[in-house]
């Protein structure tokens, strides 16, 4: 809604009010940046493997696959 769309009666009422907008600092302080870093929400580490929280099979098999890969990794470097 543009300023021209207001009825003249409403425009007169709105012009009567004076609003003081406080100065808002735009620059962040170092403390604000540190606080935002500390309190940022943590990422779900299981999103990498596309495992949902109720997926028992994925939670069971991925550690075995990791152990299997780590067990045979030295063979490839010989």
N, C-alpha and C positions, 0 to 999 in steps of 0.2 A: 504494500500500500504506500503510495507516494504521498508527499505533503499536499499535493493538489487534490487528492481524493478525500481528505478530511472535510466534513461539513464545517461551515464557517463558525457555527456556534461552538463546536468542539475545539476548533483551532483557537478561538478566543480564550477558552478555559485553559487550554494547554499553555498558551503564552503567558498566563498569569503566574505560573510556577517558575521558580528559579532553582536550579539544581547545581550544587557544587560537587564536581567530580574530584575525588582525592587523587593525588599523584601516586601512581603505582610504579614502583621500581621495576624496570625490565631486566636489568642485569642481575644475574644470579651471583650469590656469594659463594665462596669456596665451601662453606659449611653446608649450604643448600645442595650443592653438587654431591658432596660426600654422603649426605643423608639420603638423597635420591638413589645413589648407587647401592647403599646398604639395604634400603627398604624396598628395592625393586623386587617384583615377584620372581621366584625361582622357576627355571624352565624344567619341564618334565624330562628326566634323562631317558625314559623309555620311548619317547617320541622318535628317536633315531631309528629304532628297530620296528616301529609301528606296532608296538605292543600296547594293548589296552590294559587297564588296571585289573580286569577280571579274566584275562587270558592266562590261564594256568600253564597251558602247554608251552607258550612262548617263554614264560618265566622259568620253566624247567629246562628246555632244550638249549636256549642261548648260552648258558654257562658251560654246558657240555661241549658245544661247538667251539667255544672260545678255548677251552682246555685242550681240545683235540688239535686246533690250529697251533696253539703254543707248543704242544708236544712235538709236532712234526715240523715246525718252522726251522729248527737247527739243521735238519736233514737237507733242506734246500740250499743251505749256505756252505755245504761241505764240498 
